Amino acid sequence: MNVADIEERMHSWVRNLPIIDWHNHIDMRMLAEDRPLGSLCSVWVGADPYKHRAMRICGEPERLITGDAPEGERWAAWMRTLPKLVGNPLFAWAEMEIGWLGLDVAEYLHGRGENVPLSGWTPSGMLAKFGVECMSPCAGADSDLAAKCAEGAKVKIVPSLRMNGGDEVPQSSLERFHAAGCRVVDVSIDDAVQAFRQPNAQSLADVASFAAAHGWTMLLHLGALRETSERLRAAAGPVGGFAGMRAPVDPSAVAGFLNGLEVRRALPRTILLSLNPEAHAQLAVLSGSFVEEGMPGKVQLGPAWWWCDHEEGIRDVLEKNAAYGVLSTFVGMTTDSRSLLSFVRHGHFRRTLCRWAAEKVAAGAFPDDEALLRPMLEGVCYGNARGIFG
């Protein structure tokens, strides 16, 4: 049997599994209000800094990207940009997103697509159509939307707590988020050495201790270089798509922080996400240093994140988890996105996973044995996240 046939057989096992998107930046007010969506431009382009970055690289003026230009002009700028992106993940994502909406893919990829209204969709309706069972958008400790967002949605929506490594988070905020269903604390750690030093590390350690005591999972997002262009930051704000990668994270800094928590019996389940792929092997190896009886994959290398979220990055994380960790405990995909249409990338991840595994089978590296492979693939696509995030 050839690779394509093996891939299709594997894909049939996972393609219709529900989606648990355990970390994203979807606007919580939009989710809470659940009103009909606007134009394709506002939904597809307006909230997506990946697309904004590509438009800048292609020479479009900021006025047409994040400025005050009329929507028609901004849409024309995106249509000029998209045909130039062959080879960039955005091009493949655009093909999937437009196809999922039932629009003429070729027209858009060639820059001739119309900015159609999406008023027939609501956020919850779109998420339900994607097959989302549960999602966890992040919010700051002072957010007043957590409880509201958790009630009455067609798709289960529970907040995650977003914090920077040095933030002070009041106990009352932790308790309020927990009551709203939060089971994830998402921590941005740009400079690991600095963030894990005292006194900065103490507030993070306190939050981690709460997470451990209440069954939360801690996400450590490591290695973003956010201070790049002052000009773009002033024009587009702090999340405008212009951040870079730091040098690979120092594993000793991460290990020291995790060990300090473990010594005090205060280490929660932890997912390590590196923006620099050079750290994937180091972090996958480190995962085996912090374990707990009865908790598979307590510390693990997380999915390909941000600049790594493309086929090459996904394959690299799969390889590193398989070679240096235990792939069957891998938590799988999350979007980490601000765009509703990005949920199509769960399908892309599942297809990439099945193609990668099929190649392993065809090469003789994996056994062609459904009883062994199917539980692993189903776990990576759905089951492991359901077990971790409930």
C-alpha positions as CSV (number, residue, x, y, z in Angstrom):
1,M,0.0,0.0,0.0
2,N,1.4,3.4,-0.9
3,V,1.7,6.5,1.3
4,A,-1.5,8.2,-0.1
5,D,-3.6,5.1,0.7
6,I,-2.2,4.7,4.2
7,E,-2.8,8.4,4.8
8,E,-6.4,8.3,3.7
9,R,-7.1,5.3,6.0
10,M,-5.5,7.1,8.9
11,H,-7.3,10.3,8.1
12,S,-10.6,8.5,8.2
13,W,-10.0,7.7,11.9
14,V,-9.5,11.3,13.0
15,R,-11.0,13.8,10.5
16,N,-14.4,14.0,12.2
17,L,-13.3,14.0,15.8
18,P,-14.4,17.1,17.8
19,I,-12.0,20.0,18.3
20,I,-10.8,21.2,21.6
21,D,-8.9,24.5,21.1
22,W,-7.3,25.0,24.4
23,H,-5.5,28.3,23.7
24,N,-6.5,31.2,21.4
25,H,-6.9,34.9,21.4
26,I,-10.4,35.1,19.9
27,D,-12.1,38.3,21.2
28,M,-14.1,37.4,24.2
29,R,-16.6,40.3,23.8
30,M,-17.4,39.1,20.3
31,L,-18.0,35.6,21.7
32,A,-20.1,36.8,24.5
33,E,-22.3,39.0,22.3
34,D,-22.5,36.3,19.5
35,R,-23.9,38.7,16.9
36,P,-24.0,38.1,13.2
37,L,-20.5,38.6,11.7
38,G,-19.6,41.4,9.3
39,S,-17.8,41.3,6.0
40,L,-15.3,38.8,4.8
41,C,-12.6,41.5,5.1
42,S,-13.3,42.2,8.8
43,V,-13.5,38.5,9.7
44,W,-10.7,37.1,7.5
45,V,-8.2,39.9,7.4
46,G,-9.0,42.5,10.0
47,A,-8.1,40.4,13.1
48,D,-5.1,38.5,11.6
49,P,-1.7,40.0,12.2
50,Y,-0.1,37.2,10.0
51,K,-1.9,38.7,7.0
52,H,-0.9,42.2,8.1
53,R,2.7,41.2,8.2
54,A,2.6,39.7,4.7
55,M,1.0,42.9,3.4
56,R,3.8,45.0,4.8
57,I,6.4,42.7,3.4
58,C,4.7,43.1,0.0
59,G,5.0,46.9,0.3
60,E,1.4,47.9,1.1
61,P,1.2,51.1,3.2
62,E,0.1,50.8,6.9
63,R,-2.9,53.0,6.1
64,L,-4.3,50.1,4.1
65,I,-3.4,47.5,6.8
66,T,-4.3,48.8,10.2
67,G,-5.0,52.4,9.4
68,D,-8.1,54.5,8.6
69,A,-8.5,53.6,5.0
70,P,-12.0,52.6,3.8
71,E,-12.6,48.9,3.9
72,G,-12.7,48.6,0.1
73,E,-9.2,49.9,-0.2
74,R,-7.9,47.6,2.5
75,W,-9.6,44.7,0.8
76,A,-8.0,45.6,-2.5
77,A,-4.6,45.7,-0.7
78,W,-5.1,42.1,0.6
79,M,-6.3,40.9,-2.9
80,R,-3.0,42.4,-4.3
81,T,-1.0,40.5,-1.7
82,L,-2.5,37.1,-1.6
83,P,-1.4,35.9,-5.1
84,K,2.2,36.8,-4.2
85,L,2.2,34.4,-1.2
86,V,2.7,31.1,-2.9
87,G,5.1,29.1,-0.6
88,N,4.0,31.0,2.5
89,P,1.7,29.2,5.0
90,L,-0.9,32.0,4.5
91,F,-1.5,30.9,0.9
92,A,-2.3,27.3,2.0
93,W,-4.4,28.6,4.9
94,A,-6.3,31.0,2.6
95,E,-7.1,28.1,0.2
96,M,-8.5,26.1,3.1
97,E,-10.4,29.0,4.7
98,I,-12.1,30.2,1.4
99,G,-12.9,26.6,0.4
100,W,-14.5,26.0,3.8
101,L,-16.8,29.0,3.3
102,G,-17.8,27.5,-0.1
103,L,-16.4,30.4,-2.1
104,D,-14.6,30.2,-5.4
105,V,-11.0,29.4,-4.3
106,A,-9.3,30.2,-7.6
107,E,-10.9,33.7,-7.8
108,Y,-9.5,34.6,-4.3
109,L,-6.0,33.1,-4.8
110,H,-5.7,35.1,-8.0
111,G,-6.7,38.3,-6.3
112,R,-10.2,38.6,-7.9
113,G,-12.4,37.6,-4.9
114,E,-15.2,39.8,-3.6
115,N,-15.5,41.1,-0.1
116,V,-18.8,39.2,0.6
117,P,-20.9,39.6,3.7
118,L,-20.8,36.9,6.4
119,S,-24.0,38.0,8.2
120,G,-25.4,34.5,8.0
121,W,-22.8,33.4,10.5
122,T,-22.5,34.1,14.2
123,P,-19.3,33.2,16.1
124,S,-20.9,30.3,17.9
125,G,-22.4,29.1,14.6
126,M,-19.1,29.1,12.9
127,L,-17.4,27.3,15.8
128,A,-20.1,24.7,15.9
129,K,-19.8,24.1,12.1
130,F,-16.0,23.6,12.5
131,G,-16.8,20.9,15.1
132,V,-15.5,22.8,18.1
133,E,-16.5,21.1,21.3
134,C,-14.7,23.4,23.6
135,M,-12.5,26.4,23.3
136,S,-10.5,28.5,25.8
137,P,-9.9,32.1,24.7
138,C,-7.4,33.9,27.0
139,A,-8.2,37.0,29.0
140,G,-6.2,39.2,31.4
141,A,-6.7,39.0,35.2
142,D,-8.9,42.1,35.2
143,S,-11.3,40.9,32.5
144,D,-15.0,41.2,33.4
145,L,-16.0,38.9,30.6
146,A,-14.9,35.5,31.9
147,A,-18.1,34.4,33.7
148,K,-20.4,36.0,31.0
149,C,-18.6,34.2,28.2
150,A,-18.8,30.9,30.0
151,E,-22.7,30.9,30.1
152,G,-25.1,29.8,27.4
153,A,-22.9,29.4,24.4
154,K,-23.7,26.8,21.7
155,V,-20.0,25.7,22.0
156,K,-18.5,25.3,25.4
157,I,-16.4,28.4,26.0
158,V,-14.3,28.7,29.1
159,P,-11.7,31.5,29.7
160,S,-8.0,30.9,30.2
161,L,-5.9,33.3,32.3
162,R,-3.4,35.3,30.3
163,M,-0.4,36.8,32.1
164,N,3.2,37.9,31.5
165,G,5.9,36.3,33.5
166,G,6.3,39.2,36.0
167,D,2.6,40.0,36.4
168,E,1.0,40.2,39.8
169,V,-2.3,38.3,39.8
170,P,-4.5,38.7,42.8
171,Q,-5.9,35.6,44.5
172,S,-9.4,36.9,44.0
173,S,-8.8,36.9,40.2
174,L,-7.6,33.3,40.3
175,E,-10.7,32.3,42.2
176,R,-13.0,34.2,39.9
177,F,-11.5,32.6,36.8
178,H,-11.7,29.1,38.4
179,A,-15.3,29.7,39.2
180,A,-15.9,30.6,35.5
181,G,-14.5,27.3,34.4
182,C,-10.9,28.3,33.7
183,R,-8.4,25.5,33.8
184,V,-5.5,27.0,31.9
185,V,-3.0,29.7,32.7
186,D,-1.2,31.0,29.7
187,V,2.1,32.6,30.6
188,S,4.2,34.7,28.2
189,I,7.9,34.3,28.9
190,D,9.9,36.2,26.5
191,D,13.3,36.1,28.3
192,A,13.3,32.9,30.4
193,V,16.5,33.8,32.3
194,Q,15.1,37.1,33.4
195,A,11.5,36.0,34.0
196,F,12.5,33.1,36.3
197,R,14.7,35.2,38.5
198,Q,13.6,36.5,41.9
199,P,11.7,38.6,42.6
200,N,9.9,38.4,39.2
201,A,9.4,34.6,39.5
202,Q,7.6,34.7,42.8
203,S,4.3,36.0,41.4
204,L,4.5,33.3,38.7
205,A,5.3,30.7,41.2
206,D,2.3,31.7,43.3
207,V,0.0,31.3,40.2
208,A,1.6,28.0,39.4
209,S,1.0,26.8,42.9
210,F,-2.7,27.7,42.5
211,A,-2.8,25.9,39.2
212,A,-1.3,22.8,40.7
213,A,-3.8,22.8,43.6
214,H,-6.8,23.4,41.4
215,G,-6.0,21.1,38.4
216,W,-5.1,23.8,36.0
217,T,-2.6,23.4,33.1
218,M,0.2,26.0,32.7
219,L,1.3,27.0,29.2
220,L,4.8,28.5,29.1
221,H,5.1,30.4,25.8
222,L,8.8,30.9,25.4
223,G,11.0,33.1,23.3
224,A,9.2,36.0,21.6
225,L,11.2,39.0,20.6
226,R,8.6,41.7,20.9
227,E,10.8,44.8,20.8
228,T,11.7,45.1,17.1
229,S,10.4,48.0,15.1
230,E,9.4,51.0,17.3
231,R,7.7,52.5,14.2
232,L,5.4,49.6,13.6
233,R,4.6,49.2,17.3
234,A,3.5,52.9,17.4
235,A,1.5,52.4,14.2
236,A,-0.1,49.0,14.8
237,G,0.1,48.3,18.5
238,P,1.9,45.6,20.4
239,V,0.5,42.6,18.5
240,G,0.8,43.9,15.0
241,G,2.6,40.9,13.6
242,F,6.2,42.3,13.7
243,A,7.6,40.3,16.6
244,G,10.6,38.0,16.1
245,M,12.3,35.0,17.6
246,R,14.8,35.1,20.4
247,A,17.8,32.9,20.6
248,P,16.8,29.3,21.8
249,V,15.6,29.3,25.3
250,D,18.1,28.2,28.0
251,P,16.8,24.8,29.2
252,S,18.6,25.3,32.6
253,A,16.4,28.3,33.3
254,V,13.2,26.4,32.6
255,A,14.4,23.4,34.5
256,G,15.3,25.5,37.5
257,F,11.9,27.1,37.6
258,L,10.1,23.7,37.2
259,N,12.3,22.1,39.8
260,G,11.6,24.8,42.3
261,L,7.9,24.2,41.9
262,E,8.3,20.4,42.1
263,V,10.3,20.6,45.3
264,R,7.4,22.4,46.9
265,R,4.9,20.0,45.4
266,A,3.5,22.9,43.4
267,L,4.2,21.9,39.8
268,P,1.1,21.8,37.6
269,R,0.7,20.1,34.3
270,T,2.9,22.2,32.0
271,I,3.1,22.6,28.2
272,L,6.3,24.1,26.9
273,L,5.9,26.1,23.6
274,S,9.0,27.5,22.0
275,L,8.9,30.2,19.4
276,N,12.4,29.2,18.2
277,P,12.3,25.6,16.7
278,E,16.0,25.1,17.7
279,A,14.8,24.5,21.2
280,H,12.3,21.8,20.4
281,A,14.6,18.9,21.0
282,Q,15.9,20.4,24.3
283,L,12.4,20.9,25.6
284,A,11.2,17.5,24.5
285,V,14.1,15.9,26.4
286,L,13.4,18.1,29.4
287,S,9.9,16.8,29.6
288,G,11.1,13.5,30.9
289,S,12.8,15.1,33.9
290,F,9.4,16.2,35.5
291,V,6.9,13.3,35.7
292,E,4.1,12.2,38.1
293,E,2.6,8.9,38.6
294,G,-0.9,8.7,37.1
295,M,-0.4,11.8,34.9
296,P,0.9,10.9,31.4
297,G,2.8,13.7,29.7
298,K,2.7,16.0,32.8
299,V,5.4,18.2,31.3
300,Q,5.7,18.1,27.5
301,L,6.7,20.0,24.4
302,G,3.7,21.7,23.0
303,P,2.6,22.2,19.4
304,A,4.3,24.2,16.7
305,W,3.6,27.8,17.8
306,W,3.3,31.1,16.0
307,W,6.1,31.3,13.3
308,C,6.4,27.5,13.6
309,D,2.8,26.8,12.8
310,H,3.1,25.4,9.3
311,E,3.8,21.9,7.9
312,E,7.5,22.0,8.5
313,G,7.0,23.2,12.1
314,I,4.3,20.6,12.8
315,R,6.5,17.8,11.4
316,D,9.4,19.0,13.5
317,V,7.4,18.9,16.7
318,L,6.0,15.4,15.9
319,E,9.6,14.2,15.2
320,K,11.0,15.7,18.4
321,N,8.1,14.4,20.6
322,A,8.4,10.9,19.1
323,A,12.2,10.8,19.3
324,Y,12.8,12.4,22.7
325,G,9.4,12.1,24.5
326,V,6.4,9.9,24.1
327,L,4.2,10.9,21.1
328,S,1.1,9.1,22.4
329,T,0.9,11.7,25.3
330,F,1.2,14.7,23.0
331,V,-1.6,17.3,23.5
332,G,-1.8,18.1,19.8
333,M,-3.0,21.2,18.0
334,T,-4.4,24.6,19.2
335,T,-4.8,27.7,17.0
336,D,-3.3,30.4,19.2
337,S,-5.2,32.7,16.8
338,R,-7.3,35.9,16.7
339,S,-9.3,34.8,13.7
340,L,-12.3,32.5,13.7
341,L,-11.5,31.1,10.3
342,S,-8.2,29.9,11.6
343,F,-10.0,26.9,13.1
344,V,-9.7,25.3,9.7
345,R,-6.1,24.7,10.7
346,H,-7.1,21.8,13.0
347,G,-8.0,20.0,9.8
348,H,-4.6,20.9,8.3
349,F,-2.9,19.6,11.4
350,R,-4.7,16.3,11.3
351,R,-3.9,15.9,7.6
352,T,-0.3,16.6,8.2
353,L,-0.1,14.2,11.1
354,C,-1.6,11.4,9.1
355,R,0.7,12.1,6.1
356,W,3.7,12.1,8.4
357,A,2.6,8.8,10.1
358,A,1.8,7.2,6.7
359,E,5.3,8.0,5.5
360,K,6.7,6.3,8.7
361,V,4.6,3.2,8.0
362,A,5.6,3.1,4.3
363,A,9.3,3.4,5.3
364,G,9.0,0.6,7.9
365,A,9.6,2.9,10.8
366,F,6.1,2.4,12.2
367,P,4.1,-0.8,12.2
368,D,1.1,-1.0,9.9
369,D,-1.1,-1.9,12.8
370,E,-4.4,-0.1,13.4
371,A,-4.6,-1.4,17.0
372,L,-1.3,0.4,17.8
373,L,-1.6,3.5,15.6
374,R,-5.3,4.5,15.8
375,P,-5.4,5.1,19.5
376,M,-2.2,7.2,19.2
377,L,-3.5,9.4,16.4
378,E,-7.0,9.8,18.0
379,G,-5.3,10.8,21.2
380,V,-3.1,13.4,19.6
381,C,-6.0,14.9,17.6
382,Y,-8.6,14.9,20.4
383,G,-8.4,12.4,23.3
384,N,-5.3,13.8,25.0
385,A,-6.6,17.3,25.1
386,R,-10.0,16.1,26.4
387,G,-8.2,14.2,29.2
388,I,-6.0,17.2,30.1
389,F,-8.5,20.0,29.8
390,G,-11.7,18.1,30.8
